[in-house]
Amino acid sequence: MLTLYHAPTSVCSQKVRIGLAVIGLEYDSRVLNLQKGEQFDPAYLQLNRDAVVPTLVDGDLVVTESSLILEYLDREHNGAALMPADRADKTNAQSWLLRCLAIHAAINTLSFATAMRESILASQTPAQIDVLAAKFPDPVMGAKRKDLLLNGLGSIYVGQALVHLHRTLADLHAALAQAPWLGGQALDLRDIALVAYIDRLERLGMAGLWTTRFPRVGPWLAAWRETPAYPTAIAAHVPAGSAEMMRAGGSKHWPQLRHRWEALTG
Ligand SMILES: N[C@@H](CCC(=O)N[C@@H](CS)C(=O)NCC(=O)O)C(=O)O
């Protein structure tokens, strides 16, 4: 039996849940409350030493990193049916899976510099934020979180996030010129790896990043939302009030963010 340690609205957890749903795999669900700091429990740190979700356990094997988990599930439990066989396409898929590290970092930046920041600052003092930042096993992750919470859109991470997302959306738009999915006529691991990140941007009220410049991205996301996997893996896990909080908290900053994005990307 597969066991997935995950969190309801974490994008990397959504990404793996989408993969599980598309493949049609059952799993034993272990939900961590990241707001309560359950990711720092010593028992969980034995599985994931960076104190992040998701983590997959398959028998005696522990797999971390959402892109690796997707590739593992497809390879070991799906006959690699979602990984292209063609040499160039496979290399392209592997490249997208690797790029997810930078894409996730950018999504984390925009989430914590806007909506998550508002929600956390409403309930935590700067001293409590210091305590939280010190808990991250990787001190750079802790320093980033603190910088985003204290400085919001003034954080040094925001420019980098906008540049990476601009490249991501440009490449996604270009790849969708020939077919409705990155996988061609049917979705594959590339589509699965990206949907939760793009969905998060839309939920933050930041779809303006693609509506005029990269118009193939919106229909791709809309098509994803029509799949049976989307409600199971993403929509069903969003707690009451969370969607409204994210949209309001993100949208409020969109005008300022757009100005910065336009200045950076021309
Ligand atoms: N590169 C990792 C990133 C994992 C990650 O940072 N996950 C976030 C949720 S999307 C997390 O657990 N954050 C912990 C926290 O906010 O304390 C992956 O793709 O699995």
The ligand as an SDF file (V2000), in Angstrom:
LIG
                    3D

 20 19  0  0  0  0  0  0  0  0999 V2000
   10.9300   20.5960   -3.9330 N   0  0  0  0  0  0  0  0  0  0  0  0
   10.0070   20.0600   -2.9640 C   0  0  0  0  0  0  0  0  0  0  0  0
    9.3370   21.2280   -2.2590 C   0  0  0  0  0  0  0  0  0  0  0  0
    8.4850   20.7590   -1.0940 C   0  0  0  0  0  0  0  0  0  0  0  0
    7.9050   21.9290   -0.3170 C   0  0  0  0  0  0  0  0  0  0  0  0
    8.5690   22.9640   -0.1190 O   0  0  0  0  0  0  0  0  0  0  0  0
    6.6720   21.7460    0.1360 N   0  0  0  0  0  0  0  0  0  0  0  0
    5.9790   22.7840    0.8680 C   0  0  0  0  0  0  0  0  0  0  0  0
    4.5070   22.7370    0.5710 C   0  0  0  0  0  0  0  0  0  0  0  0
    4.1790   22.9680   -1.1630 S   0  0  0  0  0  0  0  0  0  0  0  0
    6.1650   22.5600    2.3560 C   0  0  0  0  0  0  0  0  0  0  0  0
    6.0730   21.4600    2.8190 O   0  0  0  0  0  0  0  0  0  0  0  0
    6.3940   23.6310    3.1240 N   0  0  0  0  0  0  0  0  0  0  0  0
    6.5830   23.5030    4.5330 C   0  0  0  0  0  0  0  0  0  0  0  0
    6.3500   24.7820    5.2520 C   0  0  0  0  0  0  0  0  0  0  0  0
    5.7810   25.6980    4.6710 O   0  0  0  0  0  0  0  0  0  0  0  0
    6.7280   24.8350    6.4290 O   0  0  0  0  0  0  0  0  0  0  0  0
    8.9820   19.1570   -3.6750 C   0  0  0  0  0  0  0  0  0  0  0  0
    8.6670   19.4230   -4.8290 O   0  0  0  0  0  0  0  0  0  0  0  0
    8.5290   18.1630   -3.0850 O   0  0  0  0  0  0  0  0  0  0  0  0
  1  2  1  0
  2  3  1  0
  2 18  1  0
  3  4  1  0
  4  5  1  0
  5  6  2  0
  5  7  1  0
  7  8  1  0
  8  9  1  0
  8 11  1  0
  9 10  1  0
 11 12  2  0
 11 13  1  0
 13 14  1  0
 14 15  1  0
 15 16  2  0
 15 17  1  0
 18 19  2  0
 18 20  1  0
M  END
$$$$
